[in-house]
Amino acid sequence: MDYRRAVDLAIQRHQVEMAGPQFPKFSENYMKFLDGQLREINFQIAISSVMQYIVFLYTR
């Protein structure tokens, strides 16, 4: 699984968080978007891990 997308989103989230006071409404909305994207990626990572474990169990 490629984690680069999750890392990029986490960096963007941090940058938006730092700029928050300057652009409060934009920051709030964009943070919600980034959080949703990160949740989706984390779900995909979890599913991938479970699938790898299942394959491991069946091939030992």
mmCIF file of the N, C-alpha and C atoms, coordinates in Angstrom:
data_MODEL
# 
_entry.id   MODEL 
# 
loop_
_atom_site.group_PDB 
_atom_site.id 
_atom_site.type_symbol 
_atom_site.label_atom_id 
_atom_site.label_alt_id 
_atom_site.label_comp_id 
_atom_site.label_asym_id 
_atom_site.label_entity_id 
_atom_site.label_seq_id 
_atom_site.pdbx_PDB_ins_code 
_atom_site.Cartn_x 
_atom_site.Cartn_y 
_atom_site.Cartn_z 
_atom_site.occupancy 
_atom_site.B_iso_or_equiv 
_atom_site.pdbx_formal_charge 
_atom_site.auth_seq_id 
_atom_site.auth_comp_id 
_atom_site.auth_asym_id 
_atom_site.auth_atom_id 
_atom_site.pdbx_PDB_model_num 
ATOM 1   N N  . MET A 1 1  ? 0.843   -1.177  0.000  1.00 0.00 ? 1  MET A N  1 
ATOM 2   C CA . MET A 1 1  ? 0.000   0.000   0.000  1.00 0.00 ? 1  MET A CA 1 
ATOM 3   C C  . MET A 1 1  ? 0.887   1.238   0.000  1.00 0.00 ? 1  MET A C  1 
ATOM 4   N N  . ASP A 1 2  ? 0.539   2.187   -0.817 1.00 0.00 ? 2  ASP A N  1 
ATOM 5   C CA . ASP A 1 2  ? 1.307   3.424   -0.933 1.00 0.00 ? 2  ASP A CA 1 
ATOM 6   C C  . ASP A 1 2  ? 0.776   4.449   0.074  1.00 0.00 ? 2  ASP A C  1 
ATOM 7   N N  . TYR A 1 3  ? 1.629   4.885   0.966  1.00 0.00 ? 3  TYR A N  1 
ATOM 8   C CA . TYR A 1 3  ? 1.222   5.806   2.025  1.00 0.00 ? 3  TYR A CA 1 
ATOM 9   C C  . TYR A 1 3  ? 1.461   7.270   1.667  1.00 0.00 ? 3  TYR A C  1 
ATOM 10  N N  . ARG A 1 4  ? 2.007   7.539   0.477  1.00 0.00 ? 4  ARG A N  1 
ATOM 11  C CA . ARG A 1 4  ? 2.340   8.922   0.112  1.00 0.00 ? 4  ARG A CA 1 
ATOM 12  C C  . ARG A 1 4  ? 1.130   9.843   0.131  1.00 0.00 ? 4  ARG A C  1 
ATOM 13  N N  . ARG A 1 5  ? -0.021  9.360   -0.331 1.00 0.00 ? 5  ARG A N  1 
ATOM 14  C CA . ARG A 1 5  ? -1.231  10.199  -0.350 1.00 0.00 ? 5  ARG A CA 1 
ATOM 15  C C  . ARG A 1 5  ? -1.628  10.595  1.069  1.00 0.00 ? 5  ARG A C  1 
ATOM 16  N N  . ALA A 1 6  ? -1.555  9.655   1.999  1.00 0.00 ? 6  ALA A N  1 
ATOM 17  C CA . ALA A 1 6  ? -1.895  9.957   3.394  1.00 0.00 ? 6  ALA A CA 1 
ATOM 18  C C  . ALA A 1 6  ? -0.919  10.969  3.986  1.00 0.00 ? 6  ALA A C  1 
ATOM 19  N N  . VAL A 1 7  ? 0.364   10.816  3.675  1.00 0.00 ? 7  VAL A N  1 
ATOM 20  C CA . VAL A 1 7  ? 1.373   11.756  4.175  1.00 0.00 ? 7  VAL A CA 1 
ATOM 21  C C  . VAL A 1 7  ? 1.130   13.142  3.591  1.00 0.00 ? 7  VAL A C  1 
ATOM 22  N N  . ASP A 1 8  ? 0.858   13.222  2.289  1.00 0.00 ? 8  ASP A N  1 
ATOM 23  C CA . ASP A 1 8  ? 0.571   14.510  1.650  1.00 0.00 ? 8  ASP A CA 1 
ATOM 24  C C  . ASP A 1 8  ? -0.637  15.189  2.287  1.00 0.00 ? 8  ASP A C  1 
ATOM 25  N N  . LEU A 1 9  ? -1.692  14.426  2.546  1.00 0.00 ? 9  LEU A N  1 
ATOM 26  C CA . LEU A 1 9  ? -2.889  14.993  3.174  1.00 0.00 ? 9  LEU A CA 1 
ATOM 27  C C  . LEU A 1 9  ? -2.601  15.469  4.596  1.00 0.00 ? 9  LEU A C  1 
ATOM 28  N N  . ALA A 1 10 ? -1.798  14.719  5.328  1.00 0.00 ? 10 ALA A N  1 
ATOM 29  C CA . ALA A 1 10 ? -1.453  15.123  6.692  1.00 0.00 ? 10 ALA A CA 1 
ATOM 30  C C  . ALA A 1 10 ? -0.648  16.423  6.678  1.00 0.00 ? 10 ALA A C  1 
ATOM 31  N N  . ILE A 1 11 ? 0.256   16.562  5.718  1.00 0.00 ? 11 ILE A N  1 
ATOM 32  C CA . ILE A 1 11 ? 1.037   17.799  5.588  1.00 0.00 ? 11 ILE A CA 1 
ATOM 33  C C  . ILE A 1 11 ? 0.119   18.964  5.239  1.00 0.00 ? 11 ILE A C  1 
ATOM 34  N N  . GLN A 1 12 ? -0.791  18.746  4.289  1.00 0.00 ? 12 GLN A N  1 
ATOM 35  C CA . GLN A 1 12 ? -1.745  19.796  3.927  1.00 0.00 ? 12 GLN A CA 1 
ATOM 36  C C  . GLN A 1 12 ? -2.591  20.192  5.127  1.00 0.00 ? 12 GLN A C  1 
ATOM 37  N N  . ARG A 1 13 ? -3.014  19.199  5.896  1.00 0.00 ? 13 ARG A N  1 
ATOM 38  C CA . ARG A 1 13 ? -3.850  19.483  7.070  1.00 0.00 ? 13 ARG A CA 1 
ATOM 39  C C  . ARG A 1 13 ? -3.093  20.359  8.051  1.00 0.00 ? 13 ARG A C  1 
ATOM 40  N N  . HIS A 1 14 ? -1.827  20.046  8.273  1.00 0.00 ? 14 HIS A N  1 
ATOM 41  C CA . HIS A 1 14 ? -1.004  20.843  9.184  1.00 0.00 ? 14 HIS A CA 1 
ATOM 42  C C  . HIS A 1 14 ? -0.858  22.273  8.667  1.00 0.00 ? 14 HIS A C  1 
ATOM 43  N N  . GLN A 1 15 ? -0.617  22.430  7.368  1.00 0.00 ? 15 GLN A N  1 
ATOM 44  C CA . GLN A 1 15 ? -0.461  23.761  6.794  1.00 0.00 ? 15 GLN A CA 1 
ATOM 45  C C  . GLN A 1 15 ? -1.743  24.577  6.937  1.00 0.00 ? 15 GLN A C  1 
ATOM 46  N N  . VAL A 1 16 ? -2.881  23.952  6.686  1.00 0.00 ? 16 VAL A N  1 
ATOM 47  C CA . VAL A 1 16 ? -4.165  24.651  6.822  1.00 0.00 ? 16 VAL A CA 1 
ATOM 48  C C  . VAL A 1 16 ? -4.407  25.004  8.288  1.00 0.00 ? 16 VAL A C  1 
ATOM 49  N N  . GLU A 1 17 ? -4.025  24.100  9.179  1.00 0.00 ? 17 GLU A N  1 
ATOM 50  C CA . GLU A 1 17 ? -4.196  24.354  10.606 1.00 0.00 ? 17 GLU A CA 1 
ATOM 51  C C  . GLU A 1 17 ? -3.375  25.572  11.041 1.00 0.00 ? 17 GLU A C  1 
ATOM 52  N N  . MET A 1 18 ? -2.158  25.704  10.503 1.00 0.00 ? 18 MET A N  1 
ATOM 53  C CA . MET A 1 18 ? -1.305  26.837  10.847 1.00 0.00 ? 18 MET A CA 1 
ATOM 54  C C  . MET A 1 18 ? -1.850  28.153  10.280 1.00 0.00 ? 18 MET A C  1 
ATOM 55  N N  . ALA A 1 19 ? -2.514  28.093  9.129  1.00 0.00 ? 19 ALA A N  1 
ATOM 56  C CA . ALA A 1 19 ? -3.067  29.295  8.495  1.00 0.00 ? 19 ALA A CA 1 
ATOM 57  C C  . ALA A 1 19 ? -4.477  29.597  8.977  1.00 0.00 ? 19 ALA A C  1 
ATOM 58  N N  . GLY A 1 20 ? -5.023  28.758  9.816  1.00 0.00 ? 20 GLY A N  1 
ATOM 59  C CA . GLY A 1 20 ? -6.406  28.864  10.274 1.00 0.00 ? 20 GLY A CA 1 
ATOM 60  C C  . GLY A 1 20 ? -6.867  30.236  10.717 1.00 0.00 ? 20 GLY A C  1 
ATOM 61  N N  . PRO A 1 21 ? -6.118  30.921  11.586 1.00 0.00 ? 21 PRO A N  1 
ATOM 62  C CA . PRO A 1 21 ? -6.585  32.221  12.061 1.00 0.00 ? 21 PRO A CA 1 
ATOM 63  C C  . PRO A 1 21 ? -6.732  33.267  10.944 1.00 0.00 ? 21 PRO A C  1 
ATOM 64  N N  . GLN A 1 22 ? -5.964  33.128  9.882  1.00 0.00 ? 22 GLN A N  1 
ATOM 65  C CA . GLN A 1 22 ? -6.031  34.097  8.787  1.00 0.00 ? 22 GLN A CA 1 
ATOM 66  C C  . GLN A 1 22 ? -7.261  33.875  7.918  1.00 0.00 ? 22 GLN A C  1 
ATOM 67  N N  . PHE A 1 23 ? -7.660  32.634  7.757  1.00 0.00 ? 23 PHE A N  1 
ATOM 68  C CA . PHE A 1 23 ? -8.788  32.285  6.887  1.00 0.00 ? 23 PHE A CA 1 
ATOM 69  C C  . PHE A 1 23 ? -9.711  31.308  7.619  1.00 0.00 ? 23 PHE A C  1 
ATOM 70  N N  . PRO A 1 24 ? -10.404 31.758  8.648  1.00 0.00 ? 24 PRO A N  1 
ATOM 71  C CA . PRO A 1 24 ? -11.135 30.807  9.506  1.00 0.00 ? 24 PRO A CA 1 
ATOM 72  C C  . PRO A 1 24 ? -12.191 29.961  8.794  1.00 0.00 ? 24 PRO A C  1 
ATOM 73  N N  . LYS A 1 25 ? -13.034 30.552  7.954  1.00 0.00 ? 25 LYS A N  1 
ATOM 74  C CA . LYS A 1 25 ? -14.102 29.771  7.318  1.00 0.00 ? 25 LYS A CA 1 
ATOM 75  C C  . LYS A 1 25 ? -13.522 28.794  6.294  1.00 0.00 ? 25 LYS A C  1 
ATOM 76  N N  . PHE A 1 26 ? -12.599 29.265  5.461  1.00 0.00 ? 26 PHE A N  1 
ATOM 77  C CA . PHE A 1 26 ? -11.954 28.380  4.486  1.00 0.00 ? 26 PHE A CA 1 
ATOM 78  C C  . PHE A 1 26 ? -11.257 27.235  5.206  1.00 0.00 ? 26 PHE A C  1 
ATOM 79  N N  . SER A 1 27 ? -10.509 27.571  6.245  1.00 0.00 ? 27 SER A N  1 
ATOM 80  C CA . SER A 1 27 ? -9.755  26.551  6.979  1.00 0.00 ? 27 SER A CA 1 
ATOM 81  C C  . SER A 1 27 ? -10.680 25.498  7.566  1.00 0.00 ? 27 SER A C  1 
ATOM 82  N N  . GLU A 1 28 ? -11.783 25.932  8.151  1.00 0.00 ? 28 GLU A N  1 
ATOM 83  C CA . GLU A 1 28 ? -12.722 24.985  8.759  1.00 0.00 ? 28 GLU A CA 1 
ATOM 84  C C  . GLU A 1 28 ? -13.289 24.021  7.713  1.00 0.00 ? 28 GLU A C  1 
ATOM 85  N N  . ASN A 1 29 ? -13.721 24.552  6.594  1.00 0.00 ? 29 ASN A N  1 
ATOM 86  C CA . ASN A 1 29 ? -14.298 23.707  5.541  1.00 0.00 ? 29 ASN A CA 1 
ATOM 87  C C  . ASN A 1 29 ? -13.251 22.778  4.931  1.00 0.00 ? 29 ASN A C  1 
ATOM 88  N N  . TYR A 1 30 ? -12.063 23.303  4.672  1.00 0.00 ? 30 TYR A N  1 
ATOM 89  C CA . TYR A 1 30 ? -11.018 22.488  4.052  1.00 0.00 ? 30 TYR A CA 1 
ATOM 90  C C  . TYR A 1 30 ? -10.532 21.410  5.019  1.00 0.00 ? 30 TYR A C  1 
ATOM 91  N N  . MET A 1 31 ? -10.485 21.740  6.318  1.00 0.00 ? 31 MET A N  1 
ATOM 92  C CA . MET A 1 31 ? -10.082 20.739  7.309  1.00 0.00 ? 31 MET A CA 1 
ATOM 93  C C  . MET A 1 31 ? -11.083 19.580  7.326  1.00 0.00 ? 31 MET A C  1 
ATOM 94  N N  . LYS A 1 32 ? -12.357 19.885  7.218  1.00 0.00 ? 32 LYS A N  1 
ATOM 95  C CA . LYS A 1 32 ? -13.372 18.825  7.161  1.00 0.00 ? 32 LYS A CA 1 
ATOM 96  C C  . LYS A 1 32 ? -13.144 17.944  5.940  1.00 0.00 ? 32 LYS A C  1 
ATOM 97  N N  . PHE A 1 33 ? -12.844 18.567  4.803  1.00 0.00 ? 33 PHE A N  1 
ATOM 98  C CA . PHE A 1 33 ? -12.567 17.814  3.579  1.00 0.00 ? 33 PHE A CA 1 
ATOM 99  C C  . PHE A 1 33 ? -11.339 16.920  3.766  1.00 0.00 ? 33 PHE A C  1 
ATOM 100 N N  . LEU A 1 34 ? -10.238 17.499  4.282  1.00 0.00 ? 34 LEU A N  1 
ATOM 101 C CA . LEU A 1 34 ? -9.012  16.722  4.476  1.00 0.00 ? 34 LEU A CA 1 
ATOM 102 C C  . LEU A 1 34 ? -9.233  15.580  5.468  1.00 0.00 ? 34 LEU A C  1 
ATOM 103 N N  . ASP A 1 35 ? -9.970  15.839  6.533  1.00 0.00 ? 35 ASP A N  1 
ATOM 104 C CA . ASP A 1 35 ? -10.254 14.779  7.511  1.00 0.00 ? 35 ASP A CA 1 
ATOM 105 C C  . ASP A 1 35 ? -11.033 13.633  6.870  1.00 0.00 ? 35 ASP A C  1 
ATOM 106 N N  . GLY A 1 36 ? -11.986 13.971  6.017  1.00 0.00 ? 36 GLY A N  1 
ATOM 107 C CA . GLY A 1 36 ? -12.744 12.939  5.305  1.00 0.00 ? 36 GLY A CA 1 
ATOM 108 C C  . GLY A 1 36 ? -11.853 12.113  4.397  1.00 0.00 ? 36 GLY A C  1 
ATOM 109 N N  . GLN A 1 37 ? -10.944 12.794  3.689  1.00 0.00 ? 37 GLN A N  1 
ATOM 110 C CA . GLN A 1 37 ? -10.016 12.087  2.812  1.00 0.00 ? 37 GLN A CA 1 
ATOM 111 C C  . GLN A 1 37 ? -9.099  11.174  3.616  1.00 0.00 ? 37 GLN A C  1 
ATOM 112 N N  . LEU A 1 38 ? -8.598  11.665  4.742  1.00 0.00 ? 38 LEU A N  1 
ATOM 113 C CA . LEU A 1 38 ? -7.724  10.848  5.587  1.00 0.00 ? 38 LEU A CA 1 
ATOM 114 C C  . LEU A 1 38 ? -8.462  9.638   6.158  1.00 0.00 ? 38 LEU A C  1 
ATOM 115 N N  . ARG A 1 39 ? -9.719  9.817   6.568  1.00 0.00 ? 39 ARG A N  1 
ATOM 116 C CA . ARG A 1 39 ? -10.511 8.684   7.068  1.00 0.00 ? 39 ARG A CA 1 
ATOM 117 C C  . ARG A 1 39 ? -10.668 7.624   5.988  1.00 0.00 ? 39 ARG A C  1 
ATOM 118 N N  . GLU A 1 40 ? -10.928 8.066   4.756  1.00 0.00 ? 40 GLU A N  1 
ATOM 119 C CA . GLU A 1 40 ? -11.096 7.123   3.648  1.00 0.00 ? 40 GLU A CA 1 
ATOM 120 C C  . GLU A 1 40 ? -9.809  6.348   3.397  1.00 0.00 ? 40 GLU A C  1 
ATOM 121 N N  . ILE A 1 41 ? -8.680  7.041   3.395  1.00 0.00 ? 41 ILE A N  1 
ATOM 122 C CA . ILE A 1 41 ? -7.391  6.377   3.173  1.00 0.00 ? 41 ILE A CA 1 
ATOM 123 C C  . ILE A 1 41 ? -7.096  5.416   4.321  1.00 0.00 ? 41 ILE A C  1 
ATOM 124 N N  . ASN A 1 42 ? -7.347  5.834   5.556  1.00 0.00 ? 42 ASN A N  1 
ATOM 125 C CA . ASN A 1 42 ? -7.103  4.951   6.706  1.00 0.00 ? 42 ASN A CA 1 
ATOM 126 C C  . ASN A 1 42 ? -7.963  3.699   6.626  1.00 0.00 ? 42 ASN A C  1 
ATOM 127 N N  . PHE A 1 43 ? -9.203  3.829   6.151  1.00 0.00 ? 43 PHE A N  1 
ATOM 128 C CA . PHE A 1 43 ? -10.073 2.672   5.969  1.00 0.00 ? 43 PHE A CA 1 
ATOM 129 C C  . PHE A 1 43 ? -9.476  1.736   4.920  1.00 0.00 ? 43 PHE A C  1 
ATOM 130 N N  . GLN A 1 44 ? -8.981  2.301   3.815  1.00 0.00 ? 44 GLN A N  1 
ATOM 131 C CA . GLN A 1 44 ? -8.374  1.480   2.764  1.00 0.00 ? 44 GLN A CA 1 
ATOM 132 C C  . GLN A 1 44 ? -7.136  0.763   3.283  1.00 0.00 ? 44 GLN A C  1 
ATOM 133 N N  . ILE A 1 45 ? -6.343  1.452   4.097  1.00 0.00 ? 45 ILE A N  1 
ATOM 134 C CA . ILE A 1 45 ? -5.146  0.840   4.676  1.00 0.00 ? 45 ILE A CA 1 
ATOM 135 C C  . ILE A 1 45 ? -5.550  -0.311  5.602  1.00 0.00 ? 45 ILE A C  1 
ATOM 136 N N  . ALA A 1 46 ? -6.585  -0.103  6.405  1.00 0.00 ? 46 ALA A N  1 
ATOM 137 C CA . ALA A 1 46 ? -7.050  -1.154  7.318  1.00 0.00 ? 46 ALA A CA 1 
ATOM 138 C C  . ALA A 1 46 ? -7.539  -2.371  6.543  1.00 0.00 ? 46 ALA A C  1 
ATOM 139 N N  . ILE A 1 47 ? -8.327  -2.156  5.498  1.00 0.00 ? 47 ILE A N  1 
ATOM 140 C CA . ILE A 1 47 ? -8.826  -3.268  4.679  1.00 0.00 ? 47 ILE A CA 1 
ATOM 141 C C  . ILE A 1 47 ? -7.660  -4.006  4.032  1.00 0.00 ? 47 ILE A C  1 
ATOM 142 N N  . SER A 1 48 ? -6.693  -3.257  3.520  1.00 0.00 ? 48 SER A N  1 
ATOM 143 C CA . SER A 1 48 ? -5.526  -3.867  2.892  1.00 0.00 ? 48 SER A CA 1 
ATOM 144 C C  . SER A 1 48 ? -4.759  -4.732  3.897  1.00 0.00 ? 48 SER A C  1 
ATOM 145 N N  . SER A 1 49 ? -4.615  -4.243  5.117  1.00 0.00 ? 49 SER A N  1 
ATOM 146 C CA . SER A 1 49 ? -3.908  -5.000  6.154  1.00 0.00 ? 49 SER A CA 1 
ATOM 147 C C  . SER A 1 49 ? -4.642  -6.291  6.493  1.00 0.00 ? 49 SER A C  1 
ATOM 148 N N  . VAL A 1 50 ? -5.955  -6.219  6.598  1.00 0.00 ? 50 VAL A N  1 
ATOM 149 C CA . VAL A 1 50 ? -6.754  -7.415  6.886  1.00 0.00 ? 50 VAL A CA 1 
ATOM 150 C C  . VAL A 1 50 ? -6.614  -8.419  5.749  1.00 0.00 ? 50 VAL A C  1 
ATOM 151 N N  . MET A 1 51 ? -6.681  -7.937  4.515  1.00 0.00 ? 51 MET A N  1 
ATOM 152 C CA . MET A 1 51 ? -6.552  -8.834  3.360  1.00 0.00 ? 51 MET A CA 1 
ATOM 153 C C  . MET A 1 51 ? -5.176  -9.502  3.342  1.00 0.00 ? 51 MET A C  1 
ATOM 154 N N  . GLN A 1 52 ? -4.121  -8.747  3.657  1.00 0.00 ? 52 GLN A N  1 
ATOM 155 C CA . GLN A 1 52 ? -2.783  -9.329  3.702  1.00 0.00 ? 52 GLN A CA 1 
ATOM 156 C C  . GLN A 1 52 ? -2.694  -10.395 4.790  1.00 0.00 ? 52 GLN A C  1 
ATOM 157 N N  . TYR A 1 53 ? -3.333  -10.154 5.920  1.00 0.00 ? 53 TYR A N  1 
ATOM 158 C CA . TYR A 1 53 ? -3.318  -11.123 7.012  1.00 0.00 ? 53 TYR A CA 1 
ATOM 159 C C  . TYR A 1 53 ? -4.065  -12.391 6.617  1.00 0.00 ? 53 TYR A C  1 
ATOM 160 N N  . ILE A 1 54 ? -5.189  -12.236 5.943  1.00 0.00 ? 54 ILE A N  1 
ATOM 161 C CA . ILE A 1 54 ? -5.959  -13.402 5.492  1.00 0.00 ? 54 ILE A CA 1 
ATOM 162 C C  . ILE A 1 54 ? -5.134  -14.228 4.509  1.00 0.00 ? 54 ILE A C  1 
ATOM 163 N N  . VAL A 1 55 ? -4.472  -13.564 3.582  1.00 0.00 ? 55 VAL A N  1 
ATOM 164 C CA . VAL A 1 55 ? -3.611  -14.272 2.624  1.00 0.00 ? 55 VAL A CA 1 
ATOM 165 C C  . VAL A 1 55 ? -2.503  -14.996 3.374  1.00 0.00 ? 55 VAL A C  1 
ATOM 166 N N  . PHE A 1 56 ? -1.914  -14.336 4.364  1.00 0.00 ? 56 PHE A N  1 
ATOM 167 C CA . PHE A 1 56 ? -0.867  -14.952 5.171  1.00 0.00 ? 56 PHE A CA 1 
ATOM 168 C C  . PHE A 1 56 ? -1.384  -16.220 5.849  1.00 0.00 ? 56 PHE A C  1 
ATOM 169 N N  . LEU A 1 57 ? -2.583  -16.152 6.428  1.00 0.00 ? 57 LEU A N  1 
ATOM 170 C CA . LEU A 1 57 ? -3.143  -17.317 7.121  1.00 0.00 ? 57 LEU A CA 1 
ATOM 171 C C  . LEU A 1 57 ? -3.369  -18.490 6.176  1.00 0.00 ? 57 LEU A C  1 
ATOM 172 N N  . TYR A 1 58 ? -3.821  -18.201 4.966  1.00 0.00 ? 58 TYR A N  1 
ATOM 173 C CA . TYR A 1 58 ? -4.117  -19.273 4.016  1.00 0.00 ? 58 TYR A CA 1 
ATOM 174 C C  . TYR A 1 58 ? -2.877  -19.830 3.332  1.00 0.00 ? 58 TYR A C  1 
ATOM 175 N N  . THR A 1 59 ? -1.746  -19.135 3.399  1.00 0.00 ? 59 THR A N  1 
ATOM 176 C CA . THR A 1 59 ? -0.552  -19.603 2.692  1.00 0.00 ? 59 THR A CA 1 
ATOM 177 C C  . THR A 1 59 ? 0.504   -20.190 3.618  1.00 0.00 ? 59 THR A C  1 
ATOM 178 N N  . ARG A 1 60 ? 0.230   -20.256 4.906  1.00 0.00 ? 60 ARG A N  1 
ATOM 179 C CA . ARG A 1 60 ? 1.269   -20.814 5.773  1.00 0.00 ? 60 ARG A CA 1 
ATOM 180 C C  . ARG A 1 60 ? 1.174   -22.293 5.901  1.00 0.00 ? 60 ARG A C  1 
# 
